[in-house]
Amino acid sequence: MTPNSTPQTSSANRPIRFLIGVDGGGSGTRAQACLPDGRIAGRGQSGPSGLGQGIEQAWRHILSALADAFAEAGAPGTALEDCAIGLGLAGTNVAEWRDGFLRAAPAFRQLVLDSDAHTSVLGAHAGGPGAIVAAGTGSVGEAFYPDGRRKSVGGWGFPVGDEGSGAWLGLAAMREAQRAADGRGPEGELTRRILAATGGDADAMQLWCVKAGQHAYAQLAPIVFDCADLDPAASRLLDAAASEIDSMAHALDPRGELPLALLGSLGRRLEARLPAATRARCVTPAGDACDGALHLIRRALAGAVA
């Protein structure tokens, strides 16, 4: 997806006070306000700003996180038209949501919007080329190539996609528990703990499943890790999750030429189960998605100057 940028406001003759990077998804929003020389002045957090949950909510939570960041910077009430902002948000791949979000934007000096996956890869590799596979509640892979091309894989959403994620792993564990409850599979430590976590008997487990969504299934994933040394079924599920992450990494970079950063709570925990060739490509992330969003806005400003 090509970044979306708004034109400068009429206050362009005044110096920019803050550069802002925002990372927003389905579970929360983080904002980082920097001085023009790059020093971090303040940080803020708020509720979800993934565009799929609503444009009005997204802007409300972004502005709330910004207010906290300005307060920490000792500059409450900073005029948005004196700020340039880069945002990496979930849901920007849907044109209707993306366009509606931009139409509702306050009058920042400059605004650049892209996906949270792209800002994650920029942050992880300090704005340079590289690949990421992020596996937390959901999962997605993204690559940024030396020639400027980019590619995304996965991220199709739960329950049909998001392979290797916490929700995917929890759903797989639930299937194991249901098979055990029916006598179609063995009852082991994993299935006993899943049953206990979802009500204690088959009827309660079924009711839990009726009500559960992505977040609830992701809460079962830690049980799988806890049982890895106690139950072969749990170890097999973790190997399957690692195989999905490896598949995304290979699809992004079949020749294995790009540095790879594993992000998210599951991505980091599954690294040891990846093939040796994939592990050899793994690097420690240089930064996060807020840092990547700051790379976006700095590039936009440099282009405007040029």
C-alpha positions as CSV (number, residue, x, y, z in Angstrom):
1,M,0.0,0.0,0.0
2,T,1.3,3.5,-0.8
3,P,1.5,5.8,2.1
4,N,-1.3,8.4,2.3
5,S,-0.2,12.0,3.1
6,T,-2.1,15.1,3.7
7,P,-0.9,18.5,2.5
8,Q,0.7,21.0,4.9
9,T,-1.6,23.5,6.7
10,S,-1.5,27.2,6.4
11,S,0.8,27.4,9.5
12,A,3.7,26.1,7.4
13,N,5.8,29.2,8.2
14,R,5.9,28.4,11.9
15,P,8.5,25.8,13.0
16,I,7.3,22.3,13.7
17,R,7.1,21.7,17.4
18,F,6.8,17.9,17.6
19,L,7.2,15.0,15.3
20,I,4.8,12.3,16.3
21,G,4.8,8.5,15.7
22,V,1.7,6.5,16.4
23,D,1.2,2.7,16.5
24,G,-2.5,1.7,16.6
25,G,-4.2,-1.7,16.5
26,G,-7.1,-3.7,17.8
27,S,-5.9,-3.7,21.4
28,G,-4.4,-0.3,22.0
29,T,-2.7,2.9,20.8
30,R,0.8,4.2,21.5
31,A,2.1,7.7,20.6
32,Q,5.6,9.0,20.8
33,A,6.3,12.8,20.5
34,C,9.8,13.8,19.5
35,L,11.5,17.1,19.2
36,P,12.7,18.0,15.7
37,D,16.3,17.0,16.6
38,G,15.0,13.4,17.4
39,R,15.0,13.5,21.2
40,I,11.9,11.8,22.7
41,A,9.8,14.3,24.6
42,G,6.8,12.3,25.7
43,R,4.9,9.1,25.3
44,G,1.2,8.3,25.7
45,Q,-1.2,5.3,25.5
46,S,-4.9,4.8,24.9
47,G,-7.5,2.3,23.7
48,P,-7.7,0.6,20.3
49,S,-7.4,2.6,17.1
50,G,-7.6,-0.2,14.5
51,L,-9.8,1.2,11.8
52,G,-12.0,-1.9,11.7
53,Q,-13.4,-0.8,15.1
54,G,-14.6,2.6,13.8
55,I,-13.1,5.8,12.6
56,E,-14.5,8.0,15.4
57,Q,-13.0,5.7,18.0
58,A,-9.7,5.6,16.3
59,W,-9.3,9.3,16.3
60,R,-10.6,9.6,19.9
61,H,-8.0,7.2,21.2
62,I,-5.2,8.6,19.0
63,L,-5.9,12.1,20.3
64,S,-6.1,10.8,23.9
65,A,-2.7,9.2,23.5
66,L,-1.3,12.4,22.0
67,A,-2.7,14.4,25.0
68,D,-0.8,12.2,27.4
69,A,2.4,12.5,25.3
70,F,2.2,16.3,25.3
71,A,1.5,16.3,29.0
72,E,4.6,14.2,29.6
73,A,6.6,16.5,27.4
74,G,5.5,19.5,29.5
75,A,3.5,20.9,26.6
76,P,-0.2,20.3,27.3
77,G,-2.5,21.9,24.8
78,T,0.0,21.8,21.9
79,A,-1.6,22.9,18.7
80,L,-1.9,20.0,16.3
81,E,-1.1,22.3,13.3
82,D,2.4,22.7,14.8
83,C,2.9,18.9,14.7
84,A,3.7,16.5,11.9
85,I,2.4,12.9,12.5
86,G,3.1,9.5,11.1
87,L,0.6,6.7,11.8
88,G,0.8,3.0,11.4
89,L,-2.7,1.6,11.9
90,A,-4.3,-1.8,11.5
91,G,-7.0,-1.8,8.8
92,T,-5.5,0.7,6.4
93,N,-5.7,-2.0,3.7
94,V,-9.4,-1.4,3.5
95,A,-9.8,1.7,1.2
96,E,-13.2,2.7,2.7
97,W,-11.8,2.8,6.2
98,R,-8.5,4.5,5.2
99,D,-10.2,7.2,3.2
100,G,-12.7,7.9,6.0
101,F,-10.0,8.2,8.5
102,L,-8.1,10.7,6.4
103,R,-11.3,12.7,5.8
104,A,-11.8,12.9,9.6
105,A,-8.2,14.0,10.3
106,P,-7.6,17.2,12.4
107,A,-5.4,19.8,10.8
108,F,-1.9,18.6,11.5
109,R,1.0,20.3,9.7
110,Q,1.6,17.0,7.8
111,L,0.1,13.6,8.2
112,V,1.3,10.3,6.7
113,L,-0.7,7.1,7.2
114,D,0.4,3.5,6.5
115,S,-0.2,0.0,7.9
116,D,1.0,-1.0,11.3
117,A,2.9,-3.9,9.6
118,H,4.9,-1.5,7.4
119,T,5.8,0.8,10.3
120,S,6.8,-2.3,12.3
121,V,9.2,-3.3,9.6
122,L,10.6,0.2,9.3
123,G,11.1,0.4,13.1
124,A,12.6,-3.1,13.3
125,H,15.2,-2.3,10.7
126,A,15.8,1.4,11.4
127,G,14.1,2.5,8.2
128,G,16.2,0.2,6.0
129,P,15.3,-3.0,4.1
130,G,14.4,-6.1,6.1
131,A,11.5,-8.4,6.9
132,I,9.4,-9.1,10.0
133,V,6.9,-11.7,11.1
134,A,4.8,-10.5,13.9
135,A,2.9,-13.1,15.9
136,G,0.8,-11.9,18.9
137,T,-3.0,-12.1,19.1
138,G,-2.9,-12.2,15.3
139,S,0.0,-12.6,12.8
140,V,1.3,-11.0,9.7
141,G,4.6,-10.8,7.7
142,E,6.0,-7.8,5.9
143,A,9.1,-7.1,3.9
144,F,10.7,-3.9,2.7
145,Y,13.2,-4.5,-0.1
146,P,16.3,-2.5,-1.0
147,D,14.7,-1.3,-4.2
148,G,11.7,0.2,-2.3
149,R,9.3,-2.6,-3.1
150,R,7.3,-4.1,-0.3
151,K,5.2,-7.2,0.3
152,S,2.8,-8.5,3.0
153,V,1.8,-12.1,3.7
154,G,-0.7,-13.5,6.1
155,G,-2.8,-11.2,8.3
156,W,-6.0,-12.5,6.7
157,G,-7.7,-12.4,10.1
158,F,-9.1,-14.9,12.6
159,P,-10.4,-17.5,12.3
160,V,-9.6,-18.2,8.7
161,G,-6.0,-16.8,8.8
162,D,-3.5,-15.4,11.3
163,E,-1.6,-18.7,11.4
164,G,0.9,-19.1,14.1
165,S,-0.7,-16.4,16.3
166,G,-2.0,-16.7,19.8
167,A,-5.6,-16.9,18.7
168,W,-4.7,-19.6,16.1
169,L,-2.8,-21.6,18.7
170,G,-5.6,-21.3,21.3
171,L,-8.1,-22.5,18.7
172,A,-5.9,-25.5,17.9
173,A,-5.6,-26.3,21.6
174,M,-9.4,-26.1,21.9
175,R,-9.8,-28.6,19.1
176,E,-7.5,-31.0,21.0
177,A,-9.6,-30.6,24.1
178,Q,-12.8,-31.2,22.2
179,R,-11.4,-34.4,20.7
180,A,-10.4,-35.6,24.1
181,A,-13.8,-34.8,25.5
182,D,-15.4,-37.0,22.8
183,G,-12.9,-39.8,23.2
184,R,-11.6,-39.1,19.7
185,G,-8.2,-38.3,21.1
186,P,-6.0,-38.8,24.2
187,E,-6.6,-36.8,27.3
188,G,-3.3,-35.2,28.4
189,E,-2.1,-32.3,30.5
190,L,-2.9,-29.8,27.7
191,T,-6.5,-30.9,27.3
192,R,-7.1,-31.1,31.0
193,R,-5.9,-27.5,31.5
194,I,-7.9,-26.2,28.5
195,L,-11.0,-27.8,30.0
196,A,-10.3,-26.3,33.4
197,A,-9.7,-22.8,31.9
198,T,-13.0,-22.9,30.0
199,G,-15.4,-24.0,32.6
200,G,-14.4,-27.5,33.9
201,D,-16.8,-29.7,31.9
202,A,-17.9,-30.3,28.3
203,D,-21.1,-28.3,28.6
204,A,-19.2,-25.3,30.0
205,M,-16.5,-25.6,27.4
206,Q,-19.1,-25.6,24.6
207,L,-20.8,-22.4,26.0
208,W,-17.3,-20.8,26.3
209,C,-16.7,-21.5,22.6
210,V,-20.1,-20.0,21.6
211,K,-19.1,-16.7,23.3
212,A,-15.4,-16.6,22.5
213,G,-13.7,-14.5,19.9
214,Q,-10.1,-13.8,18.8
215,H,-9.0,-12.3,22.1
216,A,-10.4,-15.1,24.2
217,Y,-8.8,-17.8,22.2
218,A,-5.5,-16.0,22.4
219,Q,-5.7,-16.2,26.2
220,L,-5.4,-19.9,25.9
221,A,-2.1,-19.8,24.1
222,P,0.1,-19.5,27.3
223,I,-1.4,-22.8,28.4
224,V,0.1,-24.5,25.4
225,F,3.6,-23.1,26.2
226,D,3.2,-24.1,29.8
227,C,2.4,-27.7,28.8
228,A,5.2,-28.0,26.2
229,D,7.5,-30.2,28.4
230,L,4.5,-32.1,29.9
231,D,2.4,-33.1,26.9
232,P,3.6,-34.1,23.4
233,A,0.4,-32.6,22.0
234,A,1.3,-29.1,23.2
235,S,4.8,-29.5,21.8
236,R,3.4,-30.5,18.4
237,L,1.1,-27.5,18.3
238,L,4.1,-25.2,19.1
239,D,6.1,-26.8,16.3
240,A,3.1,-26.2,13.9
241,A,2.9,-22.6,14.9
242,A,6.7,-22.2,14.3
243,S,6.2,-23.8,10.9
244,E,3.6,-21.2,10.0
245,I,6.0,-18.4,11.0
246,D,8.7,-20.0,9.0
247,S,6.4,-20.3,6.0
248,M,5.6,-16.5,6.1
249,A,9.3,-15.7,6.4
250,H,10.1,-17.8,3.4
251,A,7.3,-16.3,1.3
252,L,8.7,-12.8,2.1
253,D,12.3,-13.7,1.2
254,P,12.7,-17.1,-0.5
255,R,16.5,-16.6,-0.9
256,G,17.0,-15.6,2.7
257,E,18.8,-12.3,1.9
258,L,17.0,-9.9,4.2
259,P,17.5,-9.6,8.0
260,L,14.4,-11.0,9.8
261,A,13.0,-9.7,13.0
262,L,10.4,-11.7,14.9
263,L,7.9,-9.5,16.7
264,G,5.1,-10.1,19.1
265,S,4.8,-12.3,22.2
266,L,4.6,-15.5,20.3
267,G,7.1,-14.7,17.6
268,R,9.9,-14.3,20.1
269,R,8.9,-17.4,22.1
270,L,8.8,-19.6,19.0
271,E,12.2,-18.6,17.6
272,A,14.0,-21.6,19.1
273,R,11.6,-23.9,17.2
274,L,12.4,-22.4,13.8
275,P,14.8,-24.1,11.3
276,A,18.4,-23.3,11.8
277,A,18.6,-21.4,8.5
278,T,15.7,-19.1,9.5
279,R,17.1,-18.5,13.0
280,A,20.5,-17.5,11.4
281,R,18.7,-14.6,9.7
282,C,17.0,-13.3,12.9
283,V,18.2,-10.0,14.3
284,T,17.2,-8.0,17.3
285,P,14.7,-5.3,16.3
286,A,16.3,-1.8,16.2
287,G,13.0,-0.2,17.3
288,D,9.2,-0.6,17.3
289,A,6.3,0.5,15.2
290,C,6.2,4.0,16.8
291,D,9.8,4.4,15.6
292,G,8.7,3.2,12.2
293,A,5.9,5.8,12.1
294,L,8.5,8.5,12.9
295,H,10.6,7.3,9.9
296,L,7.4,7.7,7.7
297,I,6.9,11.3,8.7
298,R,10.5,12.3,8.5
299,R,10.7,10.9,4.9
300,A,7.5,12.8,4.0
301,L,8.9,16.1,5.4
302,A,12.2,15.5,3.6
303,G,10.3,15.0,0.3
304,A,8.3,18.2,0.9
305,V,11.5,20.2,1.5
306,A,13.1,18.7,-1.6
